[in-house]
Amino acid sequence: FYEAKAKQTWAKVNEPGARWSDQLATAEKVFEEYFLTSVGDNAADFLGDAAFERGDFENAERYWRSVLEKHPDSDVSEARLLFKRGLALAELAQGS
């Protein structure tokens, strides 16, 4: 039902000249409002990468886990998600 709107919103992330803060806000909107669409998994992966880069390993792991648990038809490689999630969990374990 929301597929077209989700794709239209997600496309804004890849617009030339898009500011990083706008890309993050758009990806968060797609994740929150359209997660179960065909681009929701891409938004979660994008947000996971962004969270990992800023050292927010807990949220990175949460985003990637959400794809693994709730988006079985994801076009994001399961092996890639498992690897990235493992890295985030390892970083969390080292920080404890």
Backbone as JSON, one array per atom type, in Angstrom:
{
  "sequence": "FYEAKAKQTWAKVNEPGARWSDQLATAEKVFEEYFLTSVGDNAADFLGDAAFERGDFENAERYWRSVLEKHPDSDVSEARLLFKRGLALAELAQGS",
  "N": [[0.82, -1.19, 0.0], [1.98, 1.23, 0.7], [4.18, 1.32, -0.88], [4.99, 2.88, -3.21], [5.2, 5.5, -2.15], [7.15, 5.04, -0.23], [9.39, 4.33, -1.81], [9.71, 6.69, -3.24], [10.34, 8.48, -1.18], [12.69, 7.27, -0.18], [14.38, 7.61, -2.37], [15.26, 10.2, -2.12], [17.43, 10.1, -0.44], [19.59, 9.46, -2.02], [19.89, 11.6, -3.7], [21.72, 13.89, -5.71], [23.94, 16.08, -4.11], [22.62, 16.05, -1.7], [22.38, 16.79, 1.74], [24.15, 15.36, 4.51], [22.81, 15.27, 7.0], [20.17, 15.53, 6.15], [19.94, 13.22, 4.64], [20.15, 11.28, 6.66], [17.87, 11.9, 8.2], [15.85, 11.38, 6.35], [16.27, 8.64, 5.83], [15.7, 7.66, 8.37], [13.0, 8.31, 8.52], [11.96, 6.62, 6.52], [12.62, 4.16, 7.67], [11.11, 4.22, 10.07], [8.45, 4.66, 9.18], [8.0, 3.15, 6.87], [9.08, 0.57, 7.01], [8.44, -2.12, 6.33], [8.32, -2.15, 3.59], [9.78, -2.51, 0.28], [12.08, -0.98, 0.4], [12.65, -0.51, 3.02], [14.46, -2.17, 4.36], [16.84, -1.35, 3.2], [17.03, 1.23, 4.2], [17.32, 0.67, 6.94], [19.79, -0.66, 6.89], [21.45, 1.39, 5.95], [21.16, 3.23, 8.07], [22.21, 1.67, 10.11], [24.89, 1.47, 9.28], [25.59, 4.19, 9.49], [25.23, 4.64, 12.25], [27.15, 2.88, 13.28], [29.51, 4.04, 12.3], [29.61, 6.38, 13.81], [30.13, 5.37, 16.26], [28.05, 4.33, 17.71], [27.28, 1.58, 18.59], [25.31, -0.04, 19.68], [22.85, 0.84, 18.59], [23.47, 0.46, 15.9], [23.68, -2.33, 15.77], [21.02, -2.93, 16.43], [19.56, -1.89, 14.24], [20.54, -3.51, 12.11], [19.84, -6.04, 13.06], [17.08, -5.83, 13.01], [16.51, -5.99, 10.29], [17.37, -8.61, 9.73], [15.61, -10.09, 11.35], [13.01, -9.23, 10.68], [12.69, -8.79, 8.0], [12.71, -10.88, 5.87], [12.87, -11.15, 3.1], [14.82, -9.5, 2.2], [16.95, -7.52, 0.1], [19.45, -7.0, 0.88], [22.44, -8.52, 1.59], [22.36, -11.41, 3.6], [24.6, -12.56, 4.8], [26.34, -10.39, 4.85], [24.94, -8.65, 6.58], [24.95, -10.2, 8.92], [27.69, -10.3, 9.43], [28.3, -7.54, 9.84], [26.65, -7.04, 12.02], [27.83, -8.75, 13.87], [30.31, -7.48, 14.17], [29.46, -5.1, 15.43], [28.42, -6.15, 17.81], [30.76, -7.23, 18.87], [32.24, -4.89, 19.32], [30.6, -3.72, 21.24], [30.93, -5.57, 23.3], [33.64, -5.21, 23.91], [33.57, -2.68, 24.94], [32.4, -2.95, 27.38]],
  "CA": [[0.0, 0.0, 0.0], [2.85, 2.41, 0.82], [5.4, 1.06, -1.64], [5.39, 4.01, -4.06], [5.62, 6.61, -1.29], [8.42, 4.64, 0.4], [10.45, 4.44, -2.81], [9.89, 8.12, -3.52], [11.03, 9.05, -0.03], [14.04, 6.7, -0.13], [15.17, 8.18, -3.47], [15.84, 11.47, -1.67], [18.72, 9.82, 0.21], [20.64, 9.39, -3.04], [19.88, 12.77, -4.58], [22.99, 14.62, -5.74], [24.01, 17.27, -3.27], [21.85, 15.91, -0.45], [23.19, 16.93, 2.95], [24.2, 14.16, 5.35], [21.74, 15.34, 8.0], [18.92, 15.27, 5.45], [19.94, 11.8, 4.29], [19.85, 10.53, 7.88], [16.47, 12.14, 8.56], [15.02, 10.67, 5.37], [16.4, 7.21, 6.09], [14.96, 7.39, 9.62], [11.57, 8.35, 8.18], [11.65, 5.37, 5.82], [12.7, 3.07, 8.65], [10.0, 4.31, 11.01], [7.12, 4.67, 8.56], [7.85, 2.24, 5.73], [10.06, -0.5, 7.16], [8.06, -3.37, 5.69], [8.32, -2.02, 2.13], [11.0, -3.04, -0.35], [13.24, -0.14, 0.69], [12.83, -0.39, 4.46], [15.69, -2.85, 4.74], [17.96, -0.5, 2.78], [17.1, 2.33, 5.17], [17.88, 0.13, 8.17], [21.21, -0.92, 6.65], [22.07, 2.72, 5.88], [21.2, 3.77, 9.43], [23.16, 0.85, 10.86], [26.23, 1.92, 8.9], [25.81, 5.53, 10.06], [25.37, 4.49, 13.7], [28.45, 2.24, 13.52], [30.57, 5.02, 12.02], [29.71, 7.36, 14.89], [30.43, 4.66, 17.5], [26.8, 3.94, 18.37], [27.23, 0.17, 18.22], [24.04, -0.61, 20.12], [21.84, 1.13, 17.57], [23.88, -0.21, 14.66], [23.25, -3.73, 15.91], [19.55, -2.96, 16.42], [19.09, -1.7, 12.86], [20.85, -4.69, 11.31], [19.03, -7.15, 13.58], [15.7, -5.64, 12.55], [16.42, -6.53, 8.93], [17.48, -10.07, 9.81], [14.45, -10.68, 12.01], [11.69, -8.81, 10.2], [12.7, -8.53, 6.56], [13.35, -12.08, 5.31], [13.04, -11.03, 1.65], [15.72, -8.36, 1.99], [17.96, -7.59, -0.95], [20.74, -6.82, 1.53], [22.99, -9.85, 1.85], [22.27, -11.88, 4.97], [25.97, -12.73, 5.29], [26.85, -9.03, 5.13], [24.26, -8.17, 7.79], [25.45, -10.97, 10.06], [29.06, -9.85, 9.68], [28.27, -6.21, 10.43], [26.06, -7.17, 13.36], [28.88, -9.35, 14.71], [31.28, -6.41, 14.5], [28.85, -4.2, 16.41], [28.37, -6.87, 19.09], [32.14, -7.31, 19.38], [32.58, -3.56, 19.83], [29.85, -3.56, 22.5], [31.56, -6.43, 24.31], [34.9, -4.59, 24.3], [33.28, -1.48, 25.68], [31.83, -3.27, 28.69]],
  "C": [[0.87, 1.27, 0.0], [4.12, 2.31, -0.04], [5.88, 2.26, -2.45], [5.9, 5.19, -3.23], [6.97, 6.29, -0.63], [9.58, 4.79, -0.58], [10.76, 5.9, -3.15], [10.67, 8.8, -2.4], [12.48, 8.57, 0.02], [14.94, 7.3, -1.21], [15.84, 9.49, -3.06], [17.19, 11.28, -0.99], [19.86, 9.88, -0.8], [20.64, 10.56, -4.01], [21.24, 13.47, -4.55], [22.92, 15.89, -4.88], [23.23, 17.2, -1.97], [22.8, 16.02, 0.75], [23.07, 15.67, 3.79], [23.07, 14.15, 6.37], [20.38, 15.06, 7.37], [18.82, 13.8, 5.05], [19.57, 10.95, 5.51], [18.38, 10.68, 8.27], [15.53, 11.39, 7.62], [15.07, 9.17, 5.6], [15.64, 6.82, 7.36], [13.46, 7.39, 9.35], [11.15, 7.06, 7.47], [11.65, 4.2, 6.79], [11.48, 3.07, 9.56], [8.63, 4.12, 10.36], [6.9, 3.59, 7.5], [8.77, 1.02, 5.82], [9.7, -1.76, 6.38], [7.91, -3.27, 4.17], [9.65, -2.54, 1.59], [12.24, -2.19, -0.09], [13.5, 0.03, 2.19], [14.11, -1.04, 4.95], [16.92, -2.04, 4.35], [18.15, 0.67, 3.74], [17.73, 1.85, 6.47], [19.38, -0.13, 8.03], [21.99, 0.39, 6.63], [22.22, 3.31, 7.28], [22.15, 2.98, 10.32], [24.59, 1.26, 10.56], [26.55, 3.27, 9.54], [26.03, 5.45, 11.57], [26.74, 3.88, 14.04], [29.58, 3.24, 13.35], [30.71, 6.05, 13.13], [29.92, 6.7, 16.25], [29.21, 4.25, 18.29], [26.51, 2.48, 18.0], [25.92, -0.5, 18.62], [22.94, -0.38, 19.08], [22.19, 0.5, 16.22], [23.41, -1.66, 14.68], [21.74, -3.83, 15.82], [19.01, -2.81, 15.0], [19.33, -2.97, 12.03], [20.04, -5.91, 11.76], [17.59, -7.04, 13.08], [15.51, -6.19, 11.13], [16.44, -8.06, 8.97], [16.21, -10.72, 10.37], [13.13, -10.38, 11.33], [11.61, -8.56, 8.7], [13.35, -9.7, 5.83], [13.57, -12.02, 3.8], [13.98, -9.89, 1.28], [16.66, -8.6, 0.81], [19.36, -7.3, -0.4], [21.23, -8.22, 1.93], [22.91, -10.23, 3.33], [23.67, -12.04, 5.58], [26.57, -11.38, 5.67], [26.25, -8.49, 6.42], [24.77, -8.9, 9.03], [26.86, -10.53, 10.43], [29.07, -8.49, 10.38], [27.68, -6.25, 11.84], [27.08, -7.77, 14.33], [29.93, -8.33, 15.11], [30.72, -5.48, 15.57], [28.79, -4.87, 17.78], [29.76, -7.0, 19.71], [32.58, -5.97, 19.98], [31.86, -3.29, 21.16], [30.5, -4.37, 23.62], [32.89, -5.82, 24.8], [34.69, -3.36, 25.15], [32.77, -1.73, 27.08], [32.87, -3.38, 29.75]]
}
